[in-house]
Amino acid sequence: MTDETKSTVDLSGLFAHAESGARDEVPGLVRTIMILLMRGEPITLEEIETSSRLALETVRESLKAWKDTEYDDEGRLVGLGLTLRPTEHRFLIEGRELYTWCALDTLIFPGILGVRAEVKSTCHATGSPIQFEVGPEGVRRLAPESAMVSLVVPGDMASIRSSFCRQVHFFASQEAARTWLGEHPGGSVVSVAEAQRMGLALAKVRFTASTRCC
């Protein structure tokens, strides 16, 4: 299989995982958490309880099931897809510096949250800068225009950061992604526009019935 073929491989497995993973989740909870995180400060379980209108025990049990949730030393939540802890994907909203767990997150969160963000990331292979603006309506000012996004089908949906996010990167071009493709036979590389299209479709599957995201 050539690299060009891999860039357009069928990723329907992503949708199968999204549909199966949505069955036992609490509708609205993760979107509520991300909206709170957009303030740029750690959030308590009590704040989540109030904003989500869910019982505290429901919030606590749901968060236990999501293995990658990040907390600070005081037990406050600081990351769930959107995070206060630095990653290679800076996600700037109204001057507030946030981060995301993976490249795809930067493309789908604006549509989920109804915001416009400035994204500053790097090519996973070369370290060269990748920047753009993104909102619910799409991506603008992408530089370089040849930028691509790597994708894999996740294994453990309860540990989405480990099984998915850590392999979902930006690359400056398909050529820059050649080594990654060789090391990940089941992976694919698609354009930023295609990644956003697929990401929004995945979000529609996951966020119609639930709002847990990677």
Backbone as CSV, one residue per row, in Angstrom:
resi,resn,N_x,N_y,N_z,CA_x,CA_y,CA_z,C_x,C_y,C_z
1,MET,0.846,-1.195,0.000,0.000,0.000,0.000,0.882,1.246,0.000
2,THR,0.646,2.167,-0.893,1.441,3.386,-0.967,0.987,4.388,0.070
3,ASP,1.828,5.416,0.322,1.451,6.463,1.253,0.219,7.198,0.772
4,GLU,0.138,7.384,-0.596,-1.011,8.093,-1.132,-2.308,7.336,-0.855
5,THR,-2.245,5.982,-0.962,-3.427,5.183,-0.668,-3.785,5.292,0.804
6,LYS,-2.777,5.269,1.654,-3.032,5.352,3.078,-3.703,6.663,3.464
7,SER,-3.446,7.721,2.711,-3.998,9.019,3.073,-5.497,9.079,2.843
8,THR,-6.050,8.099,2.099,-7.483,8.112,1.839,-8.149,6.814,2.305
9,VAL,-7.463,6.052,3.179,-7.988,4.775,3.636,-9.318,4.960,4.377
10,ASP,-10.154,3.947,4.307,-11.443,3.981,4.994,-11.243,3.962,6.497
11,LEU,-11.751,4.976,7.189,-11.625,5.063,8.642,-12.976,4.873,9.317
12,SER,-13.812,4.039,8.724,-15.136,3.810,9.299,-15.042,3.193,10.691
13,GLY,-13.902,2.563,10.997,-13.725,2.009,12.326,-13.803,3.065,13.407
14,LEU,-13.406,4.287,13.096,-13.523,5.388,14.045,-14.983,5.612,14.418
15,PHE,-15.851,5.556,13.421,-17.268,5.784,13.670,-17.876,4.627,14.460
16,ALA,-17.415,3.418,14.197,-17.906,2.275,14.966,-17.537,2.424,16.434
17,HIS,-16.325,2.863,16.699,-15.908,3.090,18.080,-16.701,4.223,18.707
18,ALA,-16.944,5.273,17.930,-17.703,6.405,18.469,-19.108,5.991,18.866
19,GLU,-19.746,5.189,18.014,-21.118,4.766,18.293,-21.171,3.836,19.497
20,SER,-20.236,2.880,19.576,-20.264,1.941,20.696,-19.888,2.624,21.993
21,GLY,-18.988,3.600,21.930,-18.540,4.269,23.133,-19.557,5.204,23.726
22,ALA,-20.559,5.605,22.955,-21.538,6.587,23.422,-22.645,5.971,24.272
23,ARG,-22.716,4.651,24.337,-23.882,4.000,24.920,-24.017,4.206,26.421
24,ASP,-22.882,4.274,27.129,-22.973,4.313,28.585,-22.463,5.637,29.150
25,GLU,-22.556,6.714,28.382,-22.047,8.000,28.829,-23.181,8.927,29.243
26,VAL,-22.829,9.961,30.007,-23.817,10.901,30.508,-23.961,12.061,29.522
27,PRO,-25.122,12.235,28.913,-25.300,13.304,27.930,-24.940,14.675,28.491
28,GLY,-24.120,15.411,27.740,-23.825,16.785,28.088,-22.692,17.009,29.052
29,LEU,-22.205,15.962,29.717,-21.263,16.171,30.810,-19.913,16.698,30.331
30,VAL,-19.344,16.091,29.302,-18.014,16.528,28.886,-18.051,17.910,28.250
31,ARG,-19.095,18.191,27.511,-19.219,19.551,26.950,-19.294,20.567,28.089
32,THR,-20.042,20.255,29.117,-20.116,21.139,30.284,-18.741,21.347,30.900
33,ILE,-17.983,20.264,31.028,-16.637,20.353,31.607,-15.735,21.226,30.741
34,MET,-15.796,21.047,29.419,-14.940,21.848,28.546,-15.317,23.322,28.581
35,ILE,-16.604,23.626,28.672,-17.033,25.023,28.790,-16.464,25.646,30.060
36,LEU,-16.480,24.897,31.152,-15.894,25.391,32.397,-14.384,25.564,32.262
37,LEU,-13.709,24.632,31.591,-12.266,24.726,31.414,-11.868,25.917,30.551
38,MET,-12.768,26.365,29.681,-12.450,27.519,28.832,-12.180,28.783,29.633
39,ARG,-12.574,28.807,30.906,-12.256,29.955,31.760,-10.763,30.024,32.055
40,GLY,-10.064,28.912,31.837,-8.634,28.880,32.067,-8.228,28.591,33.490
41,GLU,-9.137,28.020,34.278,-8.859,27.723,35.682,-9.298,26.301,36.022
42,PRO,-8.647,25.668,37.006,-9.096,24.342,37.454,-10.538,24.412,37.946
43,ILE,-11.264,23.301,37.827,-12.667,23.285,38.228,-12.909,22.171,39.247
44,THR,-13.775,22.434,40.199,-14.095,21.450,41.228,-15.257,20.573,40.769
45,LEU,-15.394,19.421,41.411,-16.520,18.544,41.097,-17.839,19.224,41.445
46,GLU,-17.820,20.069,42.462,-19.036,20.786,42.851,-19.457,21.777,41.761
47,GLU,-18.483,22.411,41.117,-18.807,23.313,40.014,-19.397,22.547,38.837
48,ILE,-18.851,21.370,38.587,-19.394,20.531,37.519,-20.813,20.090,37.866
49,GLU,-21.031,19.722,39.116,-22.360,19.325,39.584,-23.372,20.440,39.337
50,THR,-23.003,21.662,39.707,-23.923,22.792,39.562,-24.209,23.088,38.098
51,SER,-23.156,23.114,37.274,-23.321,23.476,35.866,-24.030,22.396,35.065
52,SER,-23.784,21.132,35.399,-24.381,20.028,34.647,-25.772,19.652,35.146
53,ARG,-26.113,20.109,36.376,-27.381,19.751,37.013,-27.502,18.249,37.221
54,LEU,-26.342,17.637,37.454,-26.296,16.211,37.762,-25.924,16.032,39.223
55,ALA,-26.281,14.901,39.771,-25.893,14.602,41.144,-24.379,14.469,41.226
56,LEU,-23.813,14.899,42.328,-22.368,14.843,42.505,-21.848,13.422,42.336
57,GLU,-22.575,12.449,42.834,-22.142,11.061,42.716,-22.124,10.610,41.257
58,THR,-23.079,11.094,40.462,-23.100,10.766,39.033,-21.873,11.342,38.346
59,VAL,-21.533,12.581,38.675,-20.344,13.218,38.120,-19.099,12.428,38.504
60,ARG,-18.997,12.096,39.784,-17.811,11.399,40.290,-17.655,10.028,39.624
61,GLU,-18.730,9.277,39.509,-18.658,7.940,38.919,-18.344,8.002,37.431
62,SER,-18.899,9.001,36.748,-18.609,9.145,35.320,-17.135,9.452,35.096
63,LEU,-16.588,10.335,35.899,-15.182,10.705,35.751,-14.255,9.548,36.072
64,LYS,-14.647,8.677,36.984,-13.837,7.510,37.311,-13.658,6.607,36.090
65,ALA,-14.674,6.565,35.238,-14.641,5.687,34.073,-13.727,6.218,32.973
66,TRP,-13.357,7.474,33.048,-12.519,8.097,32.016,-11.105,8.197,32.548
67,LYS,-10.285,7.255,32.169,-8.978,7.048,32.787,-8.002,8.201,32.586
68,ASP,-8.177,8.987,31.534,-7.193,10.007,31.203,-7.495,11.382,31.793
69,THR,-8.594,11.519,32.502,-8.954,12.815,33.091,-7.801,13.329,33.956
70,GLU,-7.483,14.610,33.817,-6.355,15.206,34.539,-6.846,16.023,35.738
71,TYR,-6.129,15.901,36.846,-6.452,16.639,38.065,-5.195,17.325,38.595
72,ASP,-5.400,18.393,39.372,-4.269,19.012,40.046,-4.103,18.399,41.438
73,ASP,-3.156,18.914,42.211,-2.868,18.341,43.525,-4.011,18.511,44.515
74,GLU,-4.942,19.418,44.210,-6.081,19.646,45.092,-7.317,18.871,44.657
75,GLY,-7.157,18.011,43.655,-8.276,17.203,43.192,-9.204,17.921,42.244
76,ARG,-8.806,19.097,41.762,-9.622,19.832,40.801,-9.302,19.360,39.388
77,LEU,-10.309,19.331,38.543,-10.133,18.847,37.175,-9.452,19.921,36.333
78,VAL,-8.418,19.508,35.585,-7.694,20.468,34.744,-7.617,20.035,33.283
79,GLY,-8.091,18.827,32.958,-8.024,18.405,31.570,-8.927,17.246,31.235
80,LEU,-9.648,17.383,30.132,-10.455,16.302,29.565,-10.645,16.629,28.085
81,GLY,-9.678,16.277,27.269,-9.666,16.693,25.871,-9.102,18.091,25.746
82,LEU,-9.782,19.055,26.301,-9.266,20.410,26.496,-8.536,20.426,27.831
83,THR,-7.356,21.025,27.887,-6.567,20.940,29.106,-5.833,22.237,29.414
84,LEU,-5.566,22.438,30.697,-4.783,23.589,31.140,-3.290,23.271,31.132
85,ARG,-2.950,21.999,31.008,-1.543,21.602,31.017,-0.960,21.659,29.603
86,PRO,0.236,22.199,29.470,0.830,22.370,28.141,0.988,21.066,27.362
87,THR,0.591,21.114,26.106,0.862,20.058,25.133,1.431,20.756,23.900
88,GLU,1.685,20.018,22.841,2.211,20.636,21.632,1.134,21.406,20.865
89,HIS,-0.127,21.310,21.308,-1.227,21.959,20.581,-1.810,23.105,21.408
90,ARG,-1.351,24.322,21.162,-1.875,25.494,21.870,-3.203,25.896,21.243
91,PHE,-4.163,26.240,22.091,-5.544,26.485,21.679,-5.961,27.787,22.356
92,LEU,-5.870,28.901,21.651,-6.055,30.220,22.229,-7.479,30.724,21.984
93,ILE,-8.191,31.027,23.078,-9.566,31.523,22.997,-9.637,32.851,23.730
94,GLU,-9.910,33.918,22.990,-10.051,35.245,23.579,-8.879,35.579,24.500
95,GLY,-7.684,35.275,24.037,-6.489,35.596,24.800,-6.115,34.597,25.870
96,ARG,-6.970,33.628,26.144,-6.665,32.617,27.151,-5.939,31.447,26.493
97,GLU,-4.815,31.061,27.067,-4.006,29.994,26.497,-4.413,28.654,27.099
98,LEU,-5.020,27.825,26.271,-5.396,26.464,26.635,-4.647,25.514,25.710
99,TYR,-4.878,24.227,25.901,-4.208,23.216,25.089,-5.200,22.087,24.805
100,THR,-4.861,21.251,23.835,-5.687,20.073,23.561,-4.810,18.835,23.555
101,TRP,-5.460,17.685,23.727,-4.724,16.429,23.773,-4.184,16.007,22.417
102,CYS,-4.859,16.378,21.335,-4.377,15.945,20.018,-4.752,16.950,18.946
103,ALA,-4.206,16.721,17.751,-4.440,17.630,16.626,-5.922,17.689,16.257
104,LEU,-6.588,16.547,16.251,-7.996,16.522,15.857,-8.861,17.332,16.809
105,ASP,-8.512,17.330,18.101,-9.265,18.124,19.073,-9.345,19.587,18.669
106,THR,-8.229,20.128,18.169,-8.210,21.550,17.809,-9.207,21.858,16.707
107,LEU,-9.510,20.861,15.887,-10.400,21.067,14.746,-11.870,20.868,15.089
108,ILE,-12.177,20.055,16.106,-13.582,19.764,16.399,-14.133,20.532,17.595
109,PHE,-13.270,20.929,18.549,-13.786,21.601,19.733,-14.484,22.926,19.428
110,PRO,-14.000,23.748,18.475,-14.733,24.982,18.171,-16.168,24.730,17.734
111,GLY,-16.387,23.658,16.964,-17.746,23.340,16.544,-18.610,22.870,17.692
112,ILE,-18.021,22.129,18.630,-18.744,21.633,19.795,-19.082,22.761,20.758
113,LEU,-18.116,23.679,20.934,-18.239,24.716,21.950,-18.755,26.043,21.407
114,GLY,-18.841,26.168,20.080,-19.337,27.410,19.499,-18.393,28.580,19.674
115,VAL,-17.082,28.337,19.540,-16.088,29.386,19.723,-15.156,29.429,18.522
116,ARG,-14.394,30.508,18.419,-13.309,30.598,17.446,-12.002,30.581,18.197
117,ALA,-11.058,29.802,17.699,-9.773,29.655,18.374,-8.628,29.872,17.395
118,GLU,-7.509,30.289,17.948,-6.256,30.346,17.209,-5.427,29.148,17.656
119,VAL,-4.960,28.366,16.697,-4.198,27.156,17.002,-2.746,27.349,16.595
120,LYS,-1.841,26.999,17.509,-0.414,27.034,17.236,0.159,25.684,17.631
121,SER,0.622,24.938,16.645,1.163,23.618,16.898,2.454,23.451,16.106
122,THR,2.935,22.220,16.017,4.166,21.948,15.272,4.027,20.651,14.498
123,CYS,4.830,20.531,13.456,4.910,19.284,12.707,5.570,18.236,13.588
124,HIS,4.934,17.089,13.700,5.440,16.026,14.574,6.791,15.503,14.097
125,ALA,7.078,15.620,12.799,8.323,15.089,12.250,9.440,16.122,12.220
126,THR,9.129,17.341,11.823,10.177,18.341,11.587,10.247,19.416,12.661
127,GLY,9.178,19.567,13.456,9.131,20.625,14.455,8.794,21.990,13.899
128,SER,8.539,22.084,12.605,8.203,23.366,11.997,6.807,23.800,12.435
129,PRO,6.552,25.118,12.521,5.265,25.596,13.037,4.101,25.316,12.096
130,ILE,2.943,25.039,12.692,1.675,24.901,11.969,0.676,25.774,12.708
131,GLN,0.054,26.710,11.993,-0.850,27.660,12.619,-2.099,27.849,11.761
132,PHE,-3.202,28.151,12.424,-4.435,28.461,11.720,-5.454,29.010,12.705
133,GLU,-6.532,29.544,12.157,-7.689,29.936,12.950,-8.811,28.963,12.620
134,VAL,-9.624,28.629,13.622,-10.692,27.661,13.390,-11.914,28.044,14.214
135,GLY,-13.067,27.891,13.594,-14.337,28.139,14.255,-15.358,27.133,13.777
136,PRO,-16.592,27.244,14.206,-17.632,26.312,13.772,-17.788,26.267,12.256
137,GLU,-17.438,27.380,11.584,-17.614,27.451,10.132,-16.434,26.897,9.352
138,GLY,-15.309,26.619,10.015,-14.179,26.039,9.303,-12.836,26.635,9.674
139,VAL,-11.818,26.238,8.893,-10.429,26.638,9.126,-10.053,27.791,8.210
140,ARG,-9.320,28.759,8.748,-8.818,29.882,7.959,-7.325,30.054,8.222
141,ARG,-6.639,30.640,7.238,-5.237,31.029,7.377,-4.341,29.864,7.796
142,LEU,-4.564,28.719,7.176,-3.739,27.551,7.470,-2.346,27.742,6.892
143,ALA,-1.332,27.573,7.727,0.050,27.675,7.268,0.880,26.585,7.945
144,PRO,1.506,25.723,7.128,1.473,25.706,5.671,0.175,25.073,5.141
145,GLU,-0.197,25.417,3.937,-1.435,24.891,3.369,-1.366,23.390,3.126
146,SER,-0.152,22.846,3.092,0.039,21.408,2.859,-0.102,20.575,4.127
147,ALA,-0.421,21.194,5.257,-0.470,20.484,6.541,-1.443,19.306,6.501
148,MET,-1.082,18.243,7.207,-1.868,17.024,7.269,-2.085,16.625,8.721
149,VAL,-3.008,15.674,8.928,-3.306,15.150,10.268,-3.260,13.628,10.208
150,SER,-2.574,13.017,11.172,-2.539,11.556,11.241,-3.711,11.047,12.069
151,LEU,-4.211,9.882,11.705,-5.363,9.283,12.381,-5.152,7.785,12.555
152,VAL,-5.670,7.251,13.642,-5.660,5.808,13.884,-7.026,5.414,14.431
153,VAL,-7.330,4.140,14.370,-8.541,3.627,15.016,-8.184,3.280,16.456
154,PRO,-8.857,3.876,17.437,-8.489,3.666,18.836,-8.785,2.257,19.317
155,GLY,-8.060,1.868,20.371,-8.317,0.576,20.998,-9.250,0.740,22.178
156,ASP,-8.743,1.229,23.280,-9.515,1.352,24.519,-10.178,2.721,24.579
157,MET,-11.504,2.789,24.436,-12.204,4.080,24.433,-12.211,4.721,25.816
158,ALA,-12.013,3.936,26.859,-11.954,4.506,28.204,-10.616,5.200,28.448
159,SER,-9.605,4.857,27.647,-8.296,5.487,27.736,-7.962,6.087,26.385
160,ILE,-8.815,7.012,25.951,-8.746,7.538,24.597,-7.454,8.304,24.330
161,ARG,-6.911,8.953,25.360,-5.676,9.708,25.142,-4.523,8.780,24.789
162,SER,-4.445,7.652,25.454,-3.372,6.701,25.200,-3.559,5.963,23.883
163,SER,-4.780,5.540,23.597,-5.021,4.686,22.438,-5.264,5.460,21.148
164,PHE,-5.552,6.763,21.252,-5.870,7.547,20.059,-5.066,8.843,19.995
165,CYS,-5.249,9.693,20.990,-4.695,11.052,20.911,-3.189,11.083,20.714
166,ARG,-2.473,10.165,21.327,-1.012,10.206,21.239,-0.471,9.810,19.876
167,GLN,-1.354,9.421,18.960,-0.941,9.137,17.584,-1.578,10.103,16.587
168,VAL,-2.304,11.095,17.071,-3.006,12.034,16.174,-2.246,13.354,16.188
169,HIS,-1.422,13.546,15.151,-0.488,14.661,15.093,-0.736,15.520,13.852
170,PHE,-0.141,16.701,13.863,-0.016,17.505,12.655,1.312,17.169,11.979
171,PHE,1.300,17.202,10.651,2.509,17.107,9.847,2.493,18.244,8.830
172,ALA,3.662,18.756,8.497,3.741,19.889,7.568,3.308,19.504,6.164
173,SER,3.428,18.230,5.820,3.074,17.741,4.487,2.952,16.232,4.546
174,GLN,2.455,15.644,3.469,2.395,14.182,3.444,3.794,13.590,3.413
175,GLU,4.715,14.268,2.757,6.099,13.783,2.736,6.668,13.738,4.148
176,ALA,6.357,14.755,4.959,6.853,14.790,6.332,6.282,13.642,7.157
177,ALA,5.133,13.139,6.764,4.473,12.056,7.507,4.904,10.670,7.046
178,ARG,5.803,10.599,6.055,6.160,9.312,5.463,6.697,8.320,6.493
179,THR,7.598,8.777,7.354,8.166,7.874,8.358,7.099,7.387,9.323
180,TRP,6.227,8.293,9.775,5.151,7.908,10.695,4.264,6.856,10.044
181,LEU,3.926,7.041,8.769,3.085,6.073,8.071,3.756,4.706,8.015
182,GLY,5.066,4.697,7.794,5.782,3.435,7.740,5.792,2.717,9.073
183,GLU,5.757,3.488,10.161,5.786,2.904,11.504,4.398,2.548,12.016
184,HIS,3.357,3.010,11.346,1.979,2.756,11.780,1.165,2.217,10.603
185,PRO,1.298,0.920,10.308,0.634,0.331,9.135,-0.876,0.542,9.111
186,GLY,-1.510,0.647,10.265,-2.957,0.837,10.302,-3.367,2.297,10.322
187,GLY,-2.395,3.199,10.303,-2.701,4.622,10.391,-2.935,5.262,9.030
188,SER,-3.435,6.472,9.065,-3.716,7.233,7.852,-3.324,8.685,8.061
189,VAL,-3.125,9.394,6.968,-2.847,10.818,7.012,-3.788,11.517,6.036
190,VAL,-4.506,12.523,6.526,-5.474,13.234,5.698,-5.224,14.739,5.800
191,SER,-5.778,15.495,4.872,-5.632,16.937,4.899,-6.331,17.521,6.125
192,VAL,-5.958,18.740,6.503,-6.608,19.393,7.637,-8.101,19.551,7.378
193,ALA,-8.466,19.913,6.152,-9.891,20.072,5.818,-10.640,18.761,5.962
194,GLU,-10.030,17.659,5.490,-10.678,16.356,5.605,-10.741,15.900,7.058
195,ALA,-9.684,16.180,7.827,-9.690,15.825,9.245,-10.803,16.555,9.974
196,GLN,-11.004,17.829,9.654,-12.088,18.558,10.309,-13.446,17.998,9.910
197,ARG,-13.618,17.683,8.630,-14.897,17.115,8.171,-15.197,15.826,8.917
198,MET,-14.198,14.941,8.996,-14.392,13.678,9.683,-14.599,13.897,11.176
199,GLY,-13.826,14.838,11.746,-13.945,15.101,13.174,-15.311,15.612,13.563
200,LEU,-15.860,16.511,12.761,-17.187,17.039,13.047,-18.251,15.960,12.897
201,ALA,-18.058,15.053,11.922,-18.996,13.943,11.760,-18.914,13.008,12.969
202,LEU,-17.694,12.750,13.452,-17.533,11.936,14.654,-18.170,12.605,15.858
203,ALA,-17.960,13.918,15.965,-18.538,14.658,17.083,-20.052,14.591,17.056
204,LYS,-20.628,14.609,15.854,-22.085,14.526,15.748,-22.578,13.190,16.275
205,VAL,-21.843,12.106,15.969,-22.205,10.778,16.467,-22.087,10.736,17.984
206,ARG,-20.948,11.233,18.505,-20.683,11.145,19.942,-21.500,12.152,20.752
207,PHE,-21.664,13.357,20.217,-22.245,14.433,21.024,-23.763,14.540,20.890
208,THR,-24.339,13.777,19.965,-25.796,13.755,19.901,-26.359,13.059,21.129
209,ALA,-25.721,11.929,21.490,-26.190,11.168,22.641,-25.340,11.393,23.876
210,SER,-24.133,11.898,23.678,-23.222,12.107,24.796,-22.216,13.149,24.409
211,THR,-21.357,13.520,25.351,-20.350,14.514,25.007,-18.964,14.172,25.481
212,ARG,-18.658,12.926,25.650,-17.283,12.595,25.930,-16.495,12.626,24.643
213,CYS,-15.344,13.242,24.674,-14.519,13.303,23.477,-13.088,12.999,23.834
214,CYS,-12.244,12.825,22.833,-10.862,12.484,23.085,-10.047,13.665,23.541
